[in-house]
Amino acid sequence: MRIKNLLHFTENHRYCVYREFGIGALDERMLSLVYQPLTGAFAISVYRLLCEHVEAQQVGYSPIEQQRRLFLTLGLEPGEHGRKFLVEQTSLLEAVGLLQTNRVYFPDQDDYIYEYELQQPLSPSEFFRTQHLTLLLRDKIGKFAVLSLRERFLAKEPDGWGDSTVQKENISQPFYDIFELNTHVIDYELEQALTEVSAQQRSSQPKLSEDDLINYADIIRYFPRGSRNRIYVEKLRFLPEQMNVLSYIAYKYRLDIQDICRMLDEDGVFDAKGELAEDEIQRRANLQFRQGKKRQEERQIHEAKVISLREEKKEESQDLPVEYAVEMEYYLEVPRQFTSKCDIHQYNTILRNEPYTRVLEMFYPGSVPNSVNDIFEHVDINYKLSEEVVNVLIHYLLAIKMSQPGERLSSKFVDWVVTNMLNQQVDTYEKAVRYVREQNKLDLKISDQAKSQAKGGTAGGNKRTNTRTYNRAPNAKPEIPIVKSAREGSSIVSDEEIAEAMRLAEQMQSGQDRVQKTNS
């Protein structure tokens, strides 16, 4: 627990406990034999006391109380010495992964509430696979004691199972081979009740893992002291929602602390009220992301020329907690290229929660083409569509439309689709799924009509050869009327007709000569 001033952590401050697991017999044994040598008996007593704040048959939050209860129950003096000692004990629990302490600030009350979020003890196999915990336990009790303790927790496998000739086959039945869910009947009351009964209410911002969250202390450490935005950055300490926005933007565009501090030091990222301009900082983060992507591609090309081998890019596997669940009524089908990688539930969860930049990387095994990035960047920045709507749009364009023969992705077509979605007020995941399904039905209807017209036109062309058809069937050429020449059908000019024509020409010539003499 990082507490610089003990006056910020007193027995008069309020607190609550959050627990989403139950303590079993194996967990109790791990606490007594493994964790207690690491932290001490008093720290484990604090952990057990916090666990008892929530009833054993329930999970969730405990009632909010003053920390005076903790001091009196633990026998600590409600003063500076007791506060310092309790901070040290909770810090030990945090260091070994049994506790996470959060400080929640309420601006209306101008007060803090401390949240003690308990973590379940690791299983024996997970604990001994964690190197730093195992080495710390070795330093506390010795190497041979660690080996003996490990043997006491882990039961040996039967004789002969470790032989290389033994083959192991998984013959388990999957869920959908045994059970069949009734997807035609949607129980809205049940889904609403399950949502309301949820023990821990999540915020509107997407949930990120602890490693992806940006700490205010890291920002203020690297931020320049003489900056004009220093006073606005210091206010972020009491604005957890804006800190979550920064964390999400950093996760979305793969930015580090230095990049965030550099953007916060620029003009225009804070409005006149001193609040964070989310659209502006997201635009600059996207610009930096594109520039970094371009530089990275140039480095990869240069390295390929030097070593003549390009290393495959390894994707970071991050298990993000599910922020929003998807109702079965709005499930989208998994594209064929993803059937071996994820099921329908995982695919729809990704569409519902991940940024569109991560979803685009799924459809392209290598680098995402710049033309595709430009199209969806325009949709995200200019049209202000939400992330889940853009992901459904990507599914519709890349998984449905582009799978049809003769289709290609163009910016004009995407603009037409997005404009139609905006006109129909498609602003949620559910509305986007309904829109995609309606468009798919319309496309199939138009395709069927075209096929039926093509068949009808072919049949009519076989009966009437004079009718013009526009099918691709090889029909006979139509008979087009042609203007006949005046010479066609006329007889040969006789000698008498030629002589008469010559006589008339001589008369006309003689008449013109007389007119010229008279004028002269």
C-alpha positions in Angstrom: 0.0 0.0 0.0 1.6 3.3 -1.2 0.8 5.8 1.6 3.0 8.8 1.8 1.1 10.7 4.5 -0.4 8.6 7.3 -3.1 11.2 7.8 -4.6 9.9 4.5 -5.0 6.4 6.1 -6.6 6.7 9.5 -9.1 4.7 11.6 -11.8 7.2 10.7 -11.6 6.4 7.0 -14.2 4.0 5.7 -13.5 0.7 3.9 -15.1 -2.3 2.4 -14.0 -5.8 1.3 -14.5 -7.5 -2.0 -14.2 -11.3 -2.4 -15.3 -13.4 -5.3 -14.1 -16.9 -4.2 -14.4 -19.2 -1.3 -11.7 -20.5 1.1 -11.5 -24.3 1.0 -9.4 -26.8 2.9 -6.6 -26.7 0.4 -6.5 -22.9 0.5 -6.3 -23.0 4.3 -3.4 -25.4 4.2 -1.6 -23.2 1.6 -2.0 -20.1 3.9 -0.7 -21.9 6.9 2.3 -23.8 5.4 3.3 -21.7 2.4 2.1 -18.1 2.7 2.6 -17.7 6.5 6.4 -18.2 6.3 6.5 -15.5 3.6 4.4 -12.8 5.3 4.2 -13.8 8.9 1.3 -14.9 11.1 -0.1 -11.4 11.7 -0.5 -10.7 8.0 -2.3 -14.0 7.5 -4.6 -13.1 10.4 -5.4 -9.9 8.7 -6.2 -11.8 5.5 -8.5 -14.2 7.3 -10.2 -11.3 9.1 -10.9 -9.6 5.8 -12.3 -12.8 4.3 -14.8 -13.1 7.2 -16.3 -9.7 6.3 -18.2 -11.4 3.5 -20.3 -14.4 4.5 -18.9 -17.8 3.5 -21.9 -18.7 1.4 -21.7 -15.4 -0.6 -19.4 -13.5 -2.8 -19.2 -9.7 -3.4 -18.9 -6.7 -1.2 -19.1 -6.2 2.5 -20.9 -3.3 4.2 -19.0 0.0 4.3 -17.6 0.6 7.8 -14.9 2.7 9.5 -11.4 1.2 9.8 -11.7 1.6 13.5 -13.2 -1.9 13.5 -10.0 -3.3 11.9 -7.8 -1.6 14.5 -9.9 -2.8 17.5 -10.3 -6.3 16.2 -6.5 -6.7 15.5 -5.6 -5.1 18.8 -3.8 -2.2 17.2 -3.4 1.3 18.7 -5.5 3.8 16.7 -2.6 6.1 16.2 0.5 6.7 14.0 2.2 3.5 15.2 -0.9 1.3 14.5 -1.5 2.8 11.1 2.1 2.3 10.1 2.0 -1.3 11.3 -1.3 -2.1 9.4 0.1 -0.5 6.2 3.2 -2.8 6.5 1.1 -5.9 7.0 -1.3 -5.2 4.1 1.8 -4.4 1.9 3.1 -7.9 2.6 -0.2 -9.4 1.5 -0.1 -7.3 -1.7 3.4 -8.3 -2.5 2.6 -12.1 -2.4 -0.6 -11.6 -4.4 -3.2 -12.1 -1.7 -4.6 -8.6 -1.6 -5.2 -5.6 -3.9 -5.9 -2.3 -2.2 -7.8 0.4 -4.1 -8.6 4.0 -3.0 -11.9 5.3 -4.3 -12.4 9.0 -4.3 -15.9 10.6 -4.1 -15.8 14.2 -5.2 -19.3 15.0 -3.8 -18.2 14.0 -0.3 -14.5 14.9 -0.7 -13.5 11.7 1.0 -11.8 8.4 0.3 -13.1 4.8 0.7 -10.5 2.0 0.8 -11.5 -1.1 -1.1 -9.6 -4.3 0.0 -10.0 -6.8 -2.9 -8.9 -10.2 -1.8 -7.2 -12.7 -4.2 -7.5 -16.4 -3.9 -4.3 -18.3 -2.8 -2.5 -20.1 -5.6 -2.8 -23.8 -6.0 0.3 -25.8 -5.1 1.2 -26.4 -8.7 0.8 -22.8 -9.7 2.8 -21.6 -6.6 5.8 -23.8 -7.3 5.8 -22.8 -10.9 6.1 -19.1 -9.9 9.8 -18.6 -9.7 10.0 -15.5 -7.5 7.6 -16.9 -4.8 9.5 -20.2 -4.8 12.9 -18.5 -4.4 11.5 -16.3 -1.6 10.2 -19.4 0.2 13.6 -21.0 -0.2 15.2 -17.9 1.4 12.8 -18.2 4.3 12.8 -21.9 5.2 15.6 -23.4 3.1 15.9 -25.5 -0.1 15.3 -28.9 1.4 12.2 -27.7 3.3 10.8 -26.3 0.1 11.3 -29.7 -1.7 9.7 -31.5 1.3 6.8 -29.1 1.3 6.3 -29.6 -2.4 6.1 -33.4 -2.0 3.5 -33.0 0.7 1.2 -31.0 -1.5 1.6 -32.9 -4.8 0.4 -36.5 -5.1 2.5 -38.7 -7.3 1.1 -40.2 -10.5 0.7 -44.0 -10.8 3.6 -46.2 -11.8 4.2 -46.5 -15.5 2.3 -43.3 -16.5 5.5 -41.4 -17.2 6.7 -43.9 -19.8 7.2 -42.5 -23.3 5.4 -45.5 -24.8 2.2 -44.7 -23.0 -0.3 -42.7 -25.1 -2.9 -40.4 -23.7 -6.1 -39.6 -25.7 -8.8 -37.1 -24.7 -12.2 -38.8 -25.2 -14.3 -36.2 -23.3 -17.5 -35.0 -24.9 -17.9 -31.3 -25.6 -20.8 -29.3 -24.3 -22.8 -29.0 -27.5 -22.6 -32.7 -28.2 -24.5 -33.5 -25.0 -26.7 -30.5 -24.4 -28.8 -28.5 -26.8 -29.8 -24.9 -25.9 -33.2 -23.5 -26.9 -32.1 -20.5 -28.9 -35.6 -19.8 -30.3 -36.9 -18.6 -27.0 -35.2 -15.6 -25.4 -35.8 -15.0 -21.7 -35.2 -11.3 -21.3 -36.4 -11.4 -17.6 -33.8 -14.0 -16.8 -30.9 -12.1 -18.5 -31.9 -8.9 -16.8 -32.2 -10.6 -13.4 -28.7 -12.2 -13.8 -27.3 -8.8 -14.7 -28.8 -7.1 -11.7 -27.7 -9.8 -9.3 -24.1 -9.5 -10.5 -21.9 -9.0 -7.4 -19.4 -6.6 -8.9 -20.8 -3.8 -11.1 -18.3 -2.8 -13.8 -17.8 0.7 -14.9 -18.7 2.0 -18.4 -15.0 1.9 -19.4 -13.7 -1.4 -20.8 -12.0 -3.6 -18.2 -8.3 -3.9 -18.6 -5.8 -6.1 -16.8 -3.6 -4.7 -14.1 -0.6 -4.6 -16.3 -2.4 -2.4 -18.9 -3.7 0.2 -16.4 -1.7 3.4 -16.2 -0.8 4.6 -12.7 -1.0 8.3 -11.9 2.3 8.1 -10.1 4.1 7.0 -13.3 2.6 9.9 -15.3 3.5 12.6 -12.7 7.0 11.2 -12.4 7.8 11.6 -16.1 5.7 14.7 -16.8 7.8 18.0 -17.0 7.4 20.3 -14.0 7.4 23.5 -16.1 4.6 22.5 -18.5 1.5 24.6 -18.7 -0.6 21.5 -18.5 1.0 20.5 -15.2 -2.0 21.7 -13.1 -4.4 19.8 -15.3 -2.4 16.6 -15.1 -2.3 16.9 -11.3 -6.1 16.9 -11.3 -6.2 13.5 -12.9 -5.3 12.0 -9.6 -8.9 12.6 -8.5 -10.5 11.7 -11.8 -10.4 7.9 -12.1 -12.7 8.0 -15.1 -10.3 10.1 -17.2 -7.4 7.9 -16.0 -9.4 4.9 -17.3 -9.8 6.7 -20.6 -6.0 7.2 -20.8 -5.4 3.6 -20.0 -7.8 2.4 -22.7 -6.3 4.7 -25.3 -2.8 3.5 -24.4 -3.9 -0.1 -24.7 -5.8 0.5 -27.9 -2.9 2.2 -29.7 0.0 0.4 -27.9 1.4 3.5 -26.2 3.7 3.7 -23.2 4.1 6.2 -20.4 6.5 8.4 -22.3 4.0 8.6 -25.2 1.1 9.5 -22.9 3.2 12.2 -21.1 4.3 13.6 -24.5 0.7 14.0 -25.7 -0.5 15.4 -22.4 2.2 18.1 -22.7 0.9 19.3 -26.1 -1.6 22.1 -26.6 -5.3 21.3 -27.2 -5.5 18.0 -25.2 -7.3 19.8 -22.3 -10.4 22.0 -22.8 -11.1 25.3 -21.2 -12.4 23.6 -18.1 -9.3 21.6 -17.6 -10.9 18.3 -18.6 -9.4 15.8 -20.9 -10.4 16.3 -24.6 -11.0 12.6 -25.4 -11.5 13.1 -29.2 -8.4 15.2 -29.7 -6.1 12.9 -27.7 -7.5 9.8 -29.4 -6.9 11.5 -32.8 -3.3 12.2 -31.9 -2.8 8.7 -30.4 -4.1 7.2 -33.7 -1.7 9.4 -35.7 1.2 8.3 -33.5 0.0 4.7 -33.9 0.0 5.0 -37.7 3.5 6.6 -37.7 4.9 3.9 -35.4 3.4 1.2 -37.6 5.0 2.7 -40.7 8.4 3.0 -39.0 8.1 -0.6 -37.7 7.4 -1.8 -41.2 10.4 0.1 -42.5 12.6 -1.5 -39.8 11.3 -5.0 -40.7 12.1 -4.5 -44.3 15.6 -3.2 -43.5 16.2 -6.2 -41.1 15.0 -8.6 -43.8 17.6 -7.2 -46.2 20.4 -7.5 -43.7 19.7 -11.0 -42.4 17.6 -12.2 -45.4 15.1 -13.8 -43.0 12.0 -12.2 -41.6 11.1 -13.4 -38.1 7.4 -14.1 -37.6 5.7 -11.6 -35.4 4.6 -13.0 -32.1 1.2 -11.8 -30.9 0.9 -11.0 -27.2 -1.7 -13.2 -25.5 -3.7 -11.1 -23.1 -6.7 -12.6 -21.3 -9.0 -9.7 -20.9 -11.8 -10.0 -18.5 -15.2 -10.0 -20.3 -16.7 -6.5 -19.9 -20.0 -7.0 -21.7 -21.8 -10.3 -22.4 -23.5 -11.0 -25.7 -27.0 -12.4 -25.7 -27.5 -15.5 -27.7 -30.1 -13.8 -29.9 -27.4 -11.5 -31.3 -24.7 -14.2 -32.0 -23.0 -13.8 -35.3 -21.7 -16.8 -37.2 -17.9 -17.5 -37.0 -16.1 -17.0 -40.3 -14.6 -20.1 -41.9 -11.0 -19.0 -41.2 -11.7 -18.8 -37.5 -13.6 -22.0 -36.9 -10.5 -23.9 -35.7 -9.4 -21.0 -33.5 -12.5 -20.0 -31.5 -16.1 -20.9 -31.0 -19.1 -18.8 -31.5 -19.2 -17.5 -27.9 -15.5 -16.4 -28.0 -15.8 -14.8 -31.4 -18.8 -12.7 -30.4 -17.2 -11.7 -27.1 -14.2 -10.4 -29.1 -16.5 -8.4 -31.4 -18.3 -6.9 -28.4 -15.2 -5.8 -26.3 -12.0 -5.5 -28.4 -10.9 -2.4 -30.2 -11.4 -2.4 -34.0 -7.6 -2.4 -34.5 -7.3 -5.7 -32.7 -10.2 -7.2 -34.7 -8.6 -6.1 -38.0 -5.4 -7.9 -37.1 -7.4 -11.2 -36.7 -8.6 -11.1 -40.4 -5.1 -10.5 -41.8 -2.3 -13.0 -40.8 0.4 -10.4 -41.5 0.3 -6.6 -41.5 -3.0 -5.0 -42.1 -3.0 -3.2 -45.5 -2.8 0.5 -45.3 -5.8 1.0 -47.5 -7.9 -1.0 -45.1 -6.5 0.9 -42.1 -7.4 4.2 -43.8 -11.0 3.1 -44.4 -11.7 2.1 -40.8 -9.7 5.0 -39.4 -12.0 7.3 -41.3 -15.0 5.5 -39.9 -13.7 5.6 -36.4 -12.4 9.2 -36.3 -14.9 11.0 -38.5 -18.2 9.1 -38.2 -17.8 8.6 -34.4 -19.1 5.0 -34.4 -18.6 3.0 -31.3 -16.1 0.2 -31.1 -18.6 -2.6 -31.1 -20.5 -1.2 -34.1 -17.2 -0.9 -36.1 -16.4 -4.5 -35.2 -19.8 -5.7 -36.5 -19.2 -3.6 -39.6 -15.8 -5.3 -40.1 -17.5 -8.7 -39.7 -20.1 -7.7 -42.3 -17.6 -6.4 -44.8 -14.7 -8.9 -44.5 -16.6 -12.1 -43.5 -19.8 -11.8 -45.5 -19.5 -9.4 -48.4 -15.9 -10.1 -49.3 -16.5 -13.9 -49.3 -18.9 -13.5 -52.3 -17.3 -13.8 -55.7 -16.6 -10.5 -57.5 -16.8 -8.3 -54.5 -14.1 -5.9 -53.4 -13.6 -3.5 -50.5 -13.8 0.1 -51.5 -14.0 3.3 -49.5 -17.1 4.5 -51.4 -19.0 1.3 -50.6 -18.0 1.5 -46.9 -19.1 5.1 -46.8 -22.4 4.2 -48.2 -22.9 1.4 -45.6 -21.8 3.7 -42.7 -24.1 6.5 -43.9 -27.0 4.1 -44.0 -26.2 2.9 -40.5 -26.1 6.4 -39.2 -29.4 7.2 -40.9 -31.0 4.3 -39.1 -29.4 5.3 -35.7 -27.3 2.2 -35.4 -25.3 3.0 -32.2 -25.3 -0.3 -30.2 -24.0 -3.8 -30.8 -27.6 -5.2 -30.9 -28.7 -2.7 -33.5 -25.7 -3.3 -35.6 -26.3 -7.1 -35.6 -30.0 -6.5 -36.6 -28.8 -4.2 -39.4 -26.3 -6.8 -40.7 -28.9 -9.5 -40.7 -31.4 -7.3 -42.6 -28.8 -6.4 -45.2 -27.8 -10.0 -45.6 -31.4 -11.0 -46.2 -31.8 -8.2 -48.7 -28.6 -9.3 -50.6 -29.9 -12.9 -50.8 -33.2 -11.7 -52.1 -31.6 -9.5 -54.8 -29.4 -12.4 -55.8 -32.4 -14.8 -56.0 -34.3 -12.3 -58.2 -31.3 -11.9 -60.5 -31.0 -15.7 -60.9 -34.7 -16.1 -61.6 -34.6 -13.3 -64.2 -31.6 -14.9 -65.8 -33.4 -18.2 -66.2 -36.5 -16.6 -67.6 -34.6 -14.6 -70.1 -32.8 -17.7 -71.3 -36.0 -19.5 -71.9 -37.6 -16.6 -73.8 -34.5 -16.2 -76.0 -34.9 -19.8 -77.2 -38.5 -19.2 -78.4 -38.2 -15.7 -79.9 -35.0 -15.1 -81.9 -36.0 -11.5 -82.7 -36.1 -10.5 -79.0 -33.0 -8.8 -77.5 -31.8 -10.4 -74.3 -29.1 -9.3 -71.8 -28.1 -12.7 -70.4 -24.8 -14.3 -70.8 -26.4 -17.2 -72.7 -25.1 -17.6 -76.3 -28.2 -16.6 -78.3 -28.5 -15.8 -82.0 -27.8 -12.3 -83.1 -31.0 -10.2 -83.6 -32.0 -9.1 -87.0 -31.4 -5.4 -87.2 -33.0 -3.5 -90.1 -30.4 -1.9 -92.4 -31.0 1.1 -94.7 -30.8 -0.1 -98.3 -28.7 1.7 -100.9 -30.5 3.7 -103.6 -28.6 1.8 -106.3 -30.0 -1.5 -105.1 -32.8 -2.7 -107.4 -32.2 0.0 -110.2 -31.5 -0.9 -113.8 -28.4 0.1 -115.8 -28.4 3.6 -117.4 -29.0 3.5 -121.2 -27.1 5.4 -123.9 -30.2 7.6 -124.7 -30.4 8.7 -121.1 -26.7 9.6 -121.1 -27.1 11.7 -124.3 -30.1 13.5 -122.9 -28.2 14.4 -119.8 -25.3 15.7 -121.9 -27.6 17.9 -123.9 -29.2 19.5 -120.9 -25.8 20.2 -119.5 -24.7 22.0 -122.7 -27.9 24.1 -122.6 -27.2 25.2 -119.1 -23.6 26.1 -119.9 -24.6 28.2 -123.0 -27.2 30.1 -120.9 -24.6 31.0 -118.3 -22.2 32.3 -121.1 -24.9 34.6 -122.5 -25.6 36.1 -119.1 -21.9 36.9 -118.6 -21.7 38.7 -122.1 -24.8 40.9 -121.3 -23.3 42.0 -118.0 -20.0 42.9 -119.6 
